[in-house]
Amino acid sequence: MLGELGFVLHTITEAKQRAFRTMIFNNTIYEGRHHIQQVDAVYIKEFQTFSALPLEKLIRLGALMHYCYASWDVAHLALQRGDEQRLAQRTQIHD
């Protein structure tokens, strides 16, 4: 469903696993095994069209992806598109 809206799965930041049925491993019921109970995932919408985003959003996206998710590839792409926009704006001013 998210794919139909233009979102792609970028990364999974944390996956909490538990036993399928309550069991005791290492004297605790919270020891993970193979059943995924919860997962935190980051989806990005249409990263191929970052250049269409306003400069302020590109800067925010770059900071968020860098500092919150250590996703340096997407942060770099967002900030690179922002730099391209700034350069285009300066070029237009001086023409």
C-alpha positions, 0 to 999 in steps of 0.5 A: 500500500505504501508503495502505491503512494510512492514510498519505498522502504529505506531502512529498519532501525530496530526490530524487537523479537520474542519467542512465538509463545511465552518461553523462558530463555536465559531466565527471562521471558523477554529474550528474543528469538525469531518471531518479530513483535515490533519493527521500526522502519523508515520509508522515504517518498520518491527520493528520485524527485528530491530536487522538486522539494523546497530548499528548507525541506531538503535541509531538514530532511538531510539533518533528520536522516543524518542525526536521527537515522545515521542514513548518510546516503539519503542525507547527502542526496538531500543536501546535494539537491539543496546545494544545487538549488542554492547555486541555481538561485545565485546564478539567476540573481547574477544573470 
